[in-house]
Amino acid sequence: MDPKTDPAKPVRILVVDDEESLRVVLHSVLTGDGHDVTAVSSGEEAREAFRKAPFPLVITDIVMPGISGIDLLLEIKKTNPDTEAIIITSHASLDTSVTALRTGAYDYLVKPFDDIALISTVVGRALEKIRLSEQNNALLEKLRLQNEELEMTNTILRELAIRDGLTGIFNHRYFQEALLVELGRSNRYKRNFSLVFMDVDFFKKYNDAHGHPEGDKLLIALAHVLQDSLRDSDSVARYGGEEFVLILPETSKEGARRVAESVRRKVAEHPFPGRETQPQGKVTISLGVATFPEDGVDGPSLIERADKALSEAKKTGRDKVC
């Protein structure tokens, strides 16, 4: 709770009245109740005091020289809508008090005061409303922060669900979902798109020579090379093990082969640690291309065609595109 209206601490109250006797009475009663009271004699003084540090509660006379209580109330509400106001009126101007209530005052006191205890009662009700309002605001803020944290957690969980735990690129699940999206889009707009399956050549040999932790590092580095080789519209995912797959939107068979060849060359030229133990002294990949719709009009047929092309590349020498 905001300390300014914490029941255990004095509450700052601004009293505004051009009659000194009323200011004295209000100041005496409210300080006696344990509040921190500032008393001023005009709306101008009140406005200046409020601008320096807004008060949670203002008690003001309606009829004053210069700035009236109504005008002061309007300025206060504009500056700090959470401030509550109690207006002081006379029996002769109760109709004006109704206007003040409609303007945003919480309650009113009628002068002269017949019962001094009524001051404490009305102020106590106003402060209770302030405390309840602050509790509600604090609860709403807590809920807002919790919702933000929940949304952040959900975002992280969604991201984790589609990311490969080792390499950080998209995983098999994401690939399957993205493939369905691309099939729908390409069908709708009558466009090509291509898949490129790829596999690290002699990966077992690399693991045997350097150990599985180094093999994992190789896959991570390879994923970075693949990401750096693609357009923003392309996607790369780890299909499983040492297999990766590219989705190339709006790309023909010829265009996909050019992309695949460029990727093959970059991988072969990349200075992967431990490459000297591999055949030809370098890490290489084999790649297979399939294009929609000529190689298939659904996911399974395109995957099968790309996988067959990849197998052909491995059977006929590796480090090539088929």
C-alpha positions as CSV (number, residue, x, y, z in Angstrom):
1,M,0.0,0.0,0.0
2,D,1.2,3.6,-0.7
3,P,2.7,4.9,2.5
4,K,0.7,8.2,2.2
5,T,-2.5,6.4,3.2
6,D,-1.0,3.5,5.2
7,P,-3.1,3.3,8.4
8,A,0.1,3.1,10.4
9,K,1.4,6.4,9.1
10,P,0.1,10.0,9.1
11,V,-2.0,11.0,6.1
12,R,-1.2,14.2,4.3
13,I,-4.3,16.4,4.1
14,L,-4.7,19.8,2.5
15,V,-7.2,22.1,4.2
16,V,-8.3,25.2,2.2
17,D,-10.5,27.9,3.8
18,D,-10.4,31.7,3.9
19,E,-11.8,31.7,7.4
20,E,-9.0,31.4,9.9
21,S,-11.3,30.0,12.7
22,L,-12.4,27.1,10.5
23,R,-8.8,26.4,9.5
24,V,-7.9,26.3,13.1
25,V,-10.7,23.9,14.0
26,L,-10.0,21.5,11.1
27,H,-6.2,21.6,11.7
28,S,-6.8,20.9,15.4
29,V,-9.2,18.0,14.9
30,L,-7.2,16.3,12.1
31,T,-3.8,16.6,13.7
32,G,-5.4,15.2,16.8
33,D,-6.5,12.3,14.7
34,G,-2.8,11.8,13.8
35,H,-2.8,13.3,10.3
36,D,-0.2,15.5,8.6
37,V,-2.2,18.7,7.9
38,T,-1.4,21.6,5.7
39,A,-3.8,24.5,6.0
40,V,-3.9,27.4,3.5
41,S,-6.3,30.4,3.1
42,S,-6.9,30.5,-0.6
43,G,-7.4,28.4,-3.8
44,E,-4.2,29.9,-5.2
45,E,-2.1,28.8,-2.2
46,A,-3.8,25.4,-2.4
47,R,-3.0,25.0,-6.1
48,E,0.7,25.9,-5.5
49,A,1.0,23.4,-2.6
50,F,-0.8,20.7,-4.6
51,R,1.5,21.2,-7.6
52,K,4.6,20.7,-5.4
53,A,3.3,17.4,-3.9
54,P,-0.2,16.1,-4.5
55,F,-2.3,15.3,-1.4
56,P,-4.4,12.2,-1.2
57,L,-7.2,14.2,0.5
58,V,-8.2,17.8,0.1
59,I,-10.8,19.6,2.3
60,T,-11.9,22.9,0.7
61,D,-14.5,25.6,1.1
62,I,-16.6,26.2,-1.9
63,V,-17.0,30.0,-1.7
64,M,-13.6,31.7,-1.5
65,P,-12.1,34.9,-3.1
66,G,-10.2,34.2,-6.2
67,I,-10.2,30.5,-7.2
68,S,-13.4,28.9,-6.0
69,G,-13.6,25.5,-4.4
70,I,-15.3,24.1,-7.5
71,D,-12.5,25.4,-9.8
72,L,-9.9,24.1,-7.4
73,L,-11.6,20.7,-7.3
74,L,-11.6,20.6,-11.2
75,E,-7.8,21.4,-11.3
76,I,-7.0,18.8,-8.6
77,K,-8.9,16.1,-10.4
78,K,-7.2,17.0,-13.6
79,T,-3.8,16.9,-12.0
80,N,-4.3,13.8,-9.9
81,P,-7.7,11.9,-10.4
82,D,-7.0,9.7,-7.4
83,T,-7.2,12.5,-4.9
84,E,-10.4,12.6,-2.9
85,A,-12.0,15.9,-1.9
86,I,-14.4,16.9,0.8
87,I,-16.1,20.3,0.3
88,I,-17.2,22.7,3.0
89,T,-20.5,24.4,2.4
90,S,-23.0,26.4,4.3
91,H,-26.7,25.7,4.8
92,A,-27.4,28.5,2.3
93,S,-25.5,26.9,-0.5
94,L,-26.3,23.2,-0.3
95,D,-27.3,23.3,-4.0
96,T,-23.7,24.2,-4.8
97,S,-22.5,21.2,-2.8
98,V,-24.5,19.0,-5.2
99,T,-22.6,20.5,-8.1
100,A,-19.4,19.8,-6.2
101,L,-20.3,16.1,-5.7
102,R,-21.1,15.8,-9.4
103,T,-17.7,17.4,-10.2
104,G,-16.0,14.6,-8.2
105,A,-16.1,15.5,-4.5
106,Y,-16.4,12.5,-2.2
107,D,-18.5,14.2,0.5
108,Y,-19.3,17.5,2.1
109,L,-19.3,19.2,5.6
110,V,-21.8,21.9,6.5
111,K,-20.5,24.9,8.4
112,P,-20.8,26.0,11.1
113,F,-19.9,22.6,12.5
114,D,-22.7,21.4,14.9
115,D,-20.7,18.3,15.9
116,I,-16.9,18.4,15.7
117,A,-16.8,14.6,15.7
118,L,-18.5,14.6,12.3
119,I,-15.2,16.0,10.8
120,S,-13.3,12.8,11.9
121,T,-16.2,10.6,10.6
122,V,-16.4,12.1,7.2
123,V,-12.6,12.2,6.8
124,G,-12.3,8.6,8.0
125,R,-14.8,7.5,5.3
126,A,-12.9,9.4,2.7
127,L,-9.5,7.9,3.7
128,E,-11.0,4.4,3.8
129,K,-12.2,4.9,0.2
130,I,-8.7,6.0,-0.7
131,R,-7.2,3.0,0.9
132,L,-9.6,0.6,-0.8
133,S,-8.8,2.3,-4.1
134,E,-5.1,2.0,-3.6
135,Q,-5.5,-1.7,-2.6
136,N,-7.5,-2.2,-5.8
137,N,-4.9,-0.4,-7.9
138,A,-2.2,-2.5,-6.3
139,L,-4.1,-5.7,-7.0
140,L,-4.6,-4.6,-10.6
141,E,-0.9,-3.8,-11.0
142,K,0.0,-7.1,-9.4
143,L,-2.3,-8.9,-11.9
144,R,-0.9,-6.9,-14.7
145,L,2.7,-7.9,-13.8
146,Q,1.6,-11.5,-13.3
147,N,-0.1,-11.4,-16.8
148,E,3.1,-10.0,-18.3
149,E,5.2,-12.7,-16.6
150,L,2.7,-15.3,-17.8
151,E,2.8,-14.0,-21.3
152,M,6.6,-13.9,-21.2
153,T,6.7,-17.5,-19.9
154,N,4.2,-18.6,-22.6
155,T,6.3,-16.9,-25.2
156,I,9.4,-18.7,-24.0
157,L,7.6,-22.0,-23.8
158,R,6.3,-21.5,-27.4
159,E,9.8,-20.7,-28.5
160,L,11.3,-23.7,-26.7
161,A,8.6,-25.9,-28.3
162,I,9.8,-25.0,-31.8
163,R,13.5,-24.8,-31.2
164,D,16.1,-27.5,-31.3
165,G,17.6,-27.9,-27.8
166,L,21.2,-28.3,-29.2
167,T,21.6,-26.0,-32.1
168,G,18.9,-23.4,-31.3
169,I,17.5,-23.5,-34.8
170,F,14.0,-24.7,-35.6
171,N,13.2,-28.3,-34.8
172,H,11.3,-31.1,-36.6
173,R,8.0,-30.0,-35.1
174,Y,8.4,-26.5,-36.5
175,F,9.4,-27.9,-39.8
176,Q,6.2,-30.0,-40.1
177,E,4.1,-27.0,-39.2
178,A,5.9,-24.6,-41.5
179,L,5.7,-27.1,-44.3
180,L,1.9,-27.2,-44.0
181,V,1.7,-23.4,-44.0
182,E,3.9,-23.2,-47.1
183,L,1.9,-25.8,-48.9
184,G,-1.3,-23.9,-48.2
185,R,0.2,-20.6,-49.3
186,S,1.8,-22.0,-52.5
187,N,-1.4,-23.8,-53.4
188,R,-3.4,-20.6,-52.9
189,Y,-1.1,-18.4,-55.0
190,K,0.1,-21.0,-57.4
191,R,3.7,-20.6,-56.5
192,N,6.7,-22.9,-56.3
193,F,8.6,-23.7,-53.2
194,S,11.4,-26.1,-52.5
195,L,12.8,-28.4,-49.8
196,V,16.5,-29.1,-49.4
197,F,17.4,-32.1,-47.2
198,M,21.0,-32.4,-46.1
199,D,23.1,-34.7,-44.1
200,V,26.7,-34.4,-42.7
201,D,29.0,-36.8,-44.5
202,F,30.9,-39.3,-42.4
203,F,29.5,-37.8,-39.2
204,K,30.1,-41.1,-37.3
205,K,33.7,-41.0,-38.3
206,Y,33.9,-37.4,-36.9
207,N,32.3,-38.6,-33.6
208,D,34.6,-41.6,-33.4
209,A,37.7,-39.4,-33.8
210,H,36.7,-36.5,-31.6
211,G,33.9,-37.7,-29.3
212,H,30.2,-36.9,-29.1
213,P,30.6,-33.5,-27.3
214,E,32.8,-32.3,-30.2
215,G,30.3,-33.7,-32.6
216,D,27.6,-31.7,-30.9
217,K,29.8,-28.6,-31.3
218,L,30.1,-29.3,-35.0
219,L,26.4,-29.5,-35.4
220,I,26.0,-26.2,-33.6
221,A,28.6,-24.5,-35.8
222,L,27.0,-26.0,-39.0
223,A,23.6,-24.6,-37.9
224,H,25.1,-21.2,-37.8
225,V,26.7,-21.5,-41.2
226,L,23.3,-22.6,-42.6
227,Q,21.5,-19.7,-41.0
228,D,24.0,-17.2,-42.4
229,S,23.5,-18.6,-45.9
230,L,19.8,-18.1,-46.2
231,R,17.4,-15.3,-47.1
232,D,15.1,-13.9,-44.3
233,S,12.2,-15.7,-45.9
234,D,13.9,-19.1,-45.8
235,S,13.8,-21.5,-42.9
236,V,16.3,-24.0,-41.6
237,A,15.5,-26.8,-39.2
238,R,17.2,-29.7,-37.6
239,Y,15.3,-32.7,-39.0
240,G,17.0,-35.2,-36.7
241,G,20.5,-36.3,-35.8
242,E,22.9,-34.8,-38.3
243,E,20.2,-34.1,-40.8
244,F,18.9,-30.6,-41.6
245,V,16.2,-29.3,-43.9
246,L,15.6,-26.0,-45.7
247,I,12.3,-24.5,-46.7
248,L,12.7,-22.1,-49.6
249,P,9.5,-20.2,-50.4
250,E,8.8,-19.2,-54.0
251,T,11.9,-21.0,-55.2
252,S,12.0,-23.2,-58.3
253,K,14.0,-26.5,-58.7
254,E,16.7,-24.6,-60.5
255,G,16.8,-21.9,-57.9
256,A,16.9,-24.4,-55.0
257,R,19.8,-26.2,-56.6
258,R,21.7,-22.9,-56.8
259,V,21.0,-22.3,-53.1
260,A,21.9,-25.9,-52.2
261,E,25.2,-25.7,-54.1
262,S,26.1,-22.4,-52.4
263,V,25.4,-23.9,-49.0
264,R,27.4,-27.0,-49.9
265,R,30.4,-24.9,-50.9
266,K,30.3,-22.7,-47.8
267,V,30.2,-25.8,-45.6
268,A,33.1,-27.4,-47.4
269,E,35.1,-24.2,-47.1
270,H,34.3,-23.5,-43.5
271,P,37.2,-24.1,-41.0
272,F,35.4,-26.5,-38.6
273,P,37.7,-27.7,-35.8
274,G,38.8,-31.3,-36.4
275,R,38.0,-31.3,-40.1
276,E,41.5,-32.7,-40.9
277,T,40.3,-36.1,-39.7
278,Q,37.5,-36.2,-42.3
279,P,37.9,-37.5,-45.9
280,Q,39.5,-34.8,-48.0
281,G,40.4,-32.9,-44.8
282,K,37.1,-31.1,-44.6
283,V,33.6,-31.3,-43.3
284,T,31.1,-31.8,-46.1
285,I,27.4,-32.3,-46.6
286,S,25.2,-34.1,-49.1
287,L,22.0,-32.4,-50.3
288,G,18.7,-33.5,-51.9
289,V,16.2,-31.1,-53.5
290,A,12.4,-31.4,-54.0
291,T,10.1,-28.8,-55.4
292,F,6.4,-28.2,-55.2
293,P,4.3,-29.1,-57.2
294,E,6.5,-31.0,-59.7
295,D,7.9,-33.4,-57.1
296,G,4.8,-33.7,-54.9
297,V,1.6,-31.8,-53.9
298,D,1.6,-32.7,-50.2
299,G,4.1,-32.9,-47.4
300,P,4.8,-36.6,-47.3
301,S,5.5,-36.9,-51.1
302,L,7.8,-33.8,-51.0
303,I,9.7,-35.2,-48.0
304,E,10.0,-38.6,-49.6
305,R,11.3,-37.0,-52.9
306,A,13.9,-34.8,-51.1
307,D,15.0,-37.8,-49.0
308,K,15.5,-39.9,-52.1
309,A,17.5,-37.2,-53.7
310,L,19.7,-36.9,-50.6
311,S,20.2,-40.7,-50.6
312,E,21.2,-40.5,-54.3
313,A,23.8,-37.7,-53.4
314,K,25.3,-39.9,-50.7
315,K,25.4,-43.0,-52.9
316,T,27.1,-41.2,-55.8
317,G,30.0,-39.7,-53.9
318,R,28.8,-37.3,-51.2
319,D,29.6,-33.6,-51.0
320,K,27.1,-33.0,-53.8
321,V,23.6,-31.8,-54.7
322,C,21.0,-34.1,-56.3
